Amino acid sequence: MTLFADLPFFLYLVALTVPATVLGLSGRSIRNYGLFASLLTIAIVLAPTRRQLILLIGFVVGQLLLATAHLWFIRHRGRSHPWERRTVVVAALAPLIVAKLSGIVNFPSLGFLGVSYLTFRAVQVVLEISDGLITHLRPRSYVYFMTFFPVLAAGPIDRSRRFDQDAENPPTPTQYARLMGQGLWFLVLGAGYKFGPGAWCEYALRTPEVLPGGWLGYMYAYGFQLFFDFGGYSLMAVGVSSLFGIRTPVNFRIPFLSESIKDFWNRWHVTLSFWLRDYLFSRLTMALIRRKVFSNRASSARVGFLVNMSTMGLWHGTKPQFILYGVYHGLLMVINDVYERKSSFHGKNRKALWYRIGAIVVTVHLVLFGFLIFSGYFHAP
């Protein structure tokens, strides 16, 4: 059984969501049942790969102990030193780093389902403990946040305080009925994306005679397959989250209508790009500005773009295409920033309809070429 991918899962999902809807429509909390359903689902999905199940359990327990210890030290000292914060963040990132390195170093893989997404959730918690935004940590709530099954494998990447707010405050029956309707719509729409155009594009990629145009045809097919498959998955995850009373953020906002690369990253994989913006880009650029590393804020921001997007590439993996993909988008963000700040042509015409349409066409093709890099097309044997 694979999450959101095969008939056994969807039949299982129907049975799993019935108690949640009964609880929701009666105005009762779904939190305890949601935790049970998540742990049960993880156990079933990972049962054939016991190693992954053990690694995931160890990861969640280890991150809980790390966050609890970090919070305890801050409570008793009143604050944490910068070196302590960095150490805790590195410790939280360590499982992901080891999992990624296992792909290029000759030792058994230590990766498991959802490790990239789970790590960013764990890092968010320890960073917000350092910032004083999280002042108490309940083990049950933490485990529920980390193991919530609809978003386990591929996001969206929720934030713990927002998640806890939903989990601890059940909607009224009327609110839940509205949430359930929205969730069912997202579930159906996401399935339509994934198993309709997403499946057709995947078939075309596997069947050369169906896909004319060489690398250009492959670029279009891969780009749209990625959107419909991943976008469909994300919609289904949001839909099922709604059935459990959790308002998981939407991950895609019509990305192929973006008028610039910056606009694109406000629409594509939103929860990842916003996570990187809040916890890496903003902190890095502010540090560069405070220390006056560069003569102006714009230069600090451009270095931030390069580091931010390169990190995004590495987050996907250590293969050359992922690293190049991140660097490519970092350079595009820098070029976009320079162009919007310096170009009088852009300043005069940016609101004109013809200019906006042209900007969309250019942006879409820059994005699709980036996906071609990401696909490994240029690194295929």
C-alpha positions in Angstrom: 0.0 0.0 0.0 1.4 3.4 -1.0 0.1 6.8 0.2 -2.2 8.4 -2.4 -1.1 6.1 -5.1 -3.0 2.9 -5.3 -6.5 1.4 -4.9 -5.7 -0.4 -1.6 -4.8 2.9 0.0 -7.9 4.7 -1.1 -10.2 1.8 0.1 -8.3 2.0 3.4 -8.7 5.7 3.5 -12.5 5.5 3.2 -12.6 3.3 6.3 -10.1 5.4 8.2 -11.9 8.7 7.7 -15.4 7.5 8.8 -14.7 7.8 12.5 -13.0 11.2 11.9 -16.1 12.5 10.1 -18.4 11.2 12.9 -16.3 13.0 15.5 -16.1 16.1 13.5 -19.8 16.4 12.7 -20.6 15.9 16.4 -18.3 18.7 17.4 -15.9 16.4 19.2 -12.1 16.5 19.1 -10.5 14.4 16.4 -7.0 14.8 17.8 -6.6 11.5 19.6 -8.2 9.5 16.8 -6.0 11.4 14.3 -2.9 10.4 16.2 -4.0 6.8 16.3 -4.9 6.9 12.5 -1.5 8.4 11.7 0.5 5.8 13.7 -1.6 3.0 12.3 -1.1 4.2 8.7 2.7 4.5 9.2 2.9 1.0 10.6 1.0 -0.5 7.7 2.8 1.5 4.9 6.2 0.8 6.3 5.6 -2.8 7.5 7.3 -4.2 4.4 10.4 -2.1 5.1 10.9 -2.6 8.8 14.2 -0.8 8.6 12.5 2.5 7.6 9.9 2.1 10.3 12.6 1.7 13.0 14.5 4.7 11.6 11.4 6.9 11.5 10.5 6.0 15.1 14.0 6.7 16.2 14.0 10.0 14.4 10.8 11.2 16.0 11.9 10.1 19.5 15.3 11.7 19.0 14.0 15.0 17.7 11.5 15.1 20.6 14.3 14.6 23.1 16.4 17.2 21.4 13.6 19.8 21.4 12.7 19.1 25.0 16.3 19.4 26.2 16.7 22.6 24.3 13.6 24.1 25.9 14.7 22.9 29.3 18.0 24.6 29.0 16.4 27.9 27.9 13.9 27.8 30.7 16.7 27.3 33.3 19.2 29.8 31.8 16.7 32.4 30.5 18.2 32.4 27.1 20.5 30.4 24.8 23.9 31.4 23.4 24.3 31.6 19.6 26.6 28.6 19.5 24.0 26.5 21.4 21.3 27.4 18.8 23.6 26.5 16.0 24.5 23.2 17.7 20.8 22.3 18.2 20.0 23.1 14.6 22.9 21.0 13.2 21.8 18.2 15.5 18.2 18.4 14.1 19.5 18.5 10.6 22.0 15.6 11.1 19.6 12.7 10.2 18.8 14.4 6.9 22.4 15.2 6.1 23.4 11.6 6.9 20.5 10.3 4.8 21.5 12.4 1.8 25.2 11.5 2.1 24.4 7.8 2.2 23.5 8.2 -1.5 27.1 9.2 -2.4 29.1 7.4 0.3 29.4 3.6 0.3 27.4 2.7 3.4 23.8 1.5 3.8 21.0 4.1 3.3 19.7 5.7 6.4 16.8 7.4 4.6 13.2 6.7 5.3 9.8 7.9 4.1 9.4 11.6 4.5 12.8 12.3 6.0 13.3 15.6 4.2 9.9 17.0 5.2 10.1 15.6 8.8 13.5 17.2 9.3 12.3 20.7 8.3 9.3 20.3 10.7 11.8 19.4 13.5 14.1 22.3 12.7 11.2 24.7 12.7 10.4 23.7 16.3 13.9 24.1 17.7 14.3 27.4 15.9 11.1 28.8 17.3 12.1 27.5 20.8 15.3 29.5 20.4 13.2 32.6 19.3 10.9 32.2 22.4 7.9 31.6 20.2 7.4 28.0 21.6 7.5 28.0 25.4 6.1 24.6 26.1 6.1 21.2 24.4 3.7 18.4 24.9 5.0 15.0 23.7 1.7 13.8 22.4 1.1 17.0 20.3 4.7 16.9 19.0 4.4 13.3 17.9 1.0 14.0 16.2 2.5 17.0 14.4 5.5 15.0 13.2 3.6 11.8 12.2 0.4 13.3 10.7 0.0 10.9 7.9 -1.6 12.9 5.0 1.5 15.1 4.8 4.1 12.6 5.9 5.7 11.6 2.6 5.7 14.8 0.5 4.2 17.7 2.5 2.9 20.3 2.5 5.2 21.4 5.3 3.0 22.7 8.1 4.1 24.8 11.1 3.8 23.3 14.6 2.0 26.2 16.3 -0.5 26.5 13.4 -1.1 22.7 13.5 -1.5 22.6 17.2 -4.1 25.4 17.0 -6.3 23.3 14.7 -5.7 20.0 16.7 -6.5 21.6 20.1 -9.5 23.6 18.9 -12.0 21.3 17.1 -14.4 23.1 14.7 -18.1 23.3 15.4 -20.3 20.8 13.5 -21.2 23.6 11.0 -17.5 24.5 10.5 -16.5 20.9 10.2 -19.2 20.3 7.6 -17.8 23.2 5.5 -14.3 21.9 6.0 -15.3 18.4 5.0 -16.9 19.6 1.8 -13.8 21.6 1.0 -11.7 18.5 1.8 -13.7 16.2 -0.4 -13.4 18.7 -3.3 -9.6 18.9 -2.9 -9.4 15.1 -2.7 -11.4 14.6 -5.9 -9.5 17.5 -7.7 -6.2 16.2 -6.6 -7.0 12.6 -7.8 -8.1 14.1 -11.1 -4.8 15.9 -11.4 -2.6 12.9 -10.5 -4.5 10.2 -12.3 -5.6 12.3 -15.3 -3.1 14.6 -17.0 -0.4 13.6 -14.5 -0.7 9.9 -15.5 -0.9 10.7 -19.2 2.3 12.9 -19.1 4.1 10.1 -17.2 3.0 7.6 -19.9 4.3 10.0 -22.6 7.7 10.2 -20.8 8.0 6.5 -20.9 6.9 6.1 -24.5 9.2 8.0 -26.9 7.0 7.5 -30.0 4.2 9.4 -28.2 6.5 12.3 -27.3 7.8 14.2 -30.3 10.2 17.2 -30.2 13.3 15.7 -28.5 14.4 17.5 -25.4 11.8 20.3 -25.9 9.0 17.8 -25.9 10.5 16.0 -22.9 10.7 19.4 -21.1 7.0 20.2 -21.5 5.9 16.7 -20.6 8.1 16.4 -17.6 7.2 19.9 -16.3 3.5 19.3 -16.5 3.8 15.8 -15.2 5.6 17.1 -12.2 2.9 19.7 -11.6 -0.1 17.5 -12.0 1.4 14.6 -10.1 2.9 16.6 -7.2 0.2 19.2 -7.2 -2.4 16.5 -7.2 -0.7 14.7 -4.3 -0.6 18.0 -2.4 -4.3 18.7 -3.0 -5.2 15.2 -1.8 -3.1 15.7 1.3 -4.8 19.0 2.1 -8.2 17.3 1.5 -7.6 14.4 3.8 -6.1 16.8 6.4 -9.4 18.7 6.3 -11.3 15.5 7.1 -9.2 15.3 10.2 -10.0 18.9 11.2 -6.5 20.2 10.2 -6.4 23.1 7.8 -3.1 22.2 6.1 -1.8 25.1 3.9 -2.3 24.8 0.1 1.0 24.2 -1.6 0.3 25.5 -5.2 -1.3 28.8 -6.3 -1.6 28.6 -10.1 2.2 28.6 -10.6 2.1 28.7 -14.4 0.6 32.2 -14.2 3.7 33.6 -12.5 5.0 36.8 -13.9 8.6 36.4 -12.5 10.8 33.9 -10.9 10.1 35.6 -7.5 6.4 35.3 -8.2 6.8 31.7 -9.1 8.3 30.8 -5.7 5.3 32.5 -4.1 3.1 30.0 -6.0 5.1 26.7 -6.4 5.7 24.4 -3.4 4.7 27.3 -1.3 5.2 25.7 2.1 8.8 24.8 1.2 9.7 28.2 -0.3 8.1 30.0 2.6 9.9 27.8 5.1 13.2 28.6 3.5 12.3 32.3 3.3 11.5 32.4 7.0 14.1 30.2 8.5 17.1 30.6 6.2 16.9 33.6 3.8 15.6 36.2 6.3 18.0 35.1 9.0 21.0 35.0 6.7 20.3 38.3 5.1 19.7 40.1 8.4 23.0 38.7 9.7 24.8 39.9 6.7 23.2 43.4 7.0 24.0 43.6 10.8 27.6 42.7 10.3 27.9 45.0 7.3 29.4 42.3 5.1 28.3 44.1 2.0 27.9 47.8 1.3 24.2 47.6 0.7 21.1 45.5 1.5 20.6 44.4 -2.1 23.9 42.6 -2.2 23.1 40.8 1.0 19.7 39.8 -0.4 21.3 38.4 -3.6 23.8 36.3 -1.6 20.8 35.2 0.4 19.0 34.2 -2.9 21.9 32.1 -4.0 22.3 30.3 -0.6 18.6 29.9 -0.2 18.0 28.3 -3.6 21.1 26.2 -3.5 20.0 24.8 -0.2 16.6 24.0 -1.7 18.4 22.0 -4.4 20.5 20.1 -1.8 17.3 19.4 0.2 16.1 17.4 -2.8 19.3 15.4 -2.9 23.0 15.3 -3.6 22.8 14.3 -7.3 24.3 16.8 -9.7 20.9 17.7 -11.3 19.5 18.7 -7.9 22.5 20.9 -7.0 22.4 22.5 -10.5 18.7 23.1 -10.2 19.1 25.0 -7.0 22.0 27.1 -8.3 20.1 27.8 -11.5 17.1 29.2 -9.5 19.4 31.1 -7.3 21.0 32.8 -10.3 17.5 33.5 -11.8 16.4 35.1 -8.5 19.5 37.4 -8.5 18.9 38.3 -12.2 15.2 38.9 -11.5 16.1 41.2 -8.6 18.6 43.2 -10.5 16.3 43.5 -13.5 13.3 44.7 -11.4 15.4 47.2 -9.5 17.5 48.6 -12.4 15.4 48.3 -15.6 13.5 51.4 -16.6 11.7 49.3 -19.3 10.3 47.1 -16.6 9.3 50.0 -14.4 7.4 51.7 -17.3 5.6 48.6 -18.7 5.2 46.2 -15.8 1.4 46.9 -15.5 0.7 46.7 -19.2 -1.2 43.6 -20.2 1.1 42.7 -23.1 4.1 43.0 -20.8 2.5 40.8 -18.2 1.6 38.1 -20.7 5.1 38.2 -22.1 6.5 37.9 -18.6 4.4 34.8 -17.9 5.5 33.1 -21.1 9.2 33.8 -20.3 8.9 32.8 -16.7 7.1 29.5 -17.6 9.8 28.5 -20.0 12.6 29.4 -17.6 10.8 27.3 -15.0 10.3 24.4 -17.4 14.0 24.4 -18.4 14.8 24.3 -14.7 12.6 21.2 -14.4 14.5 19.7 -17.3 17.7 20.1 -15.3 16.0 18.7 -12.2 14.9 15.6 -14.2 18.4 14.5 -14.9 17.8 14.7 -18.6 21.3 16.1 -19.2 22.9 13.5 -17.0 21.2 10.5 -18.5 23.6 7.8 -19.8 
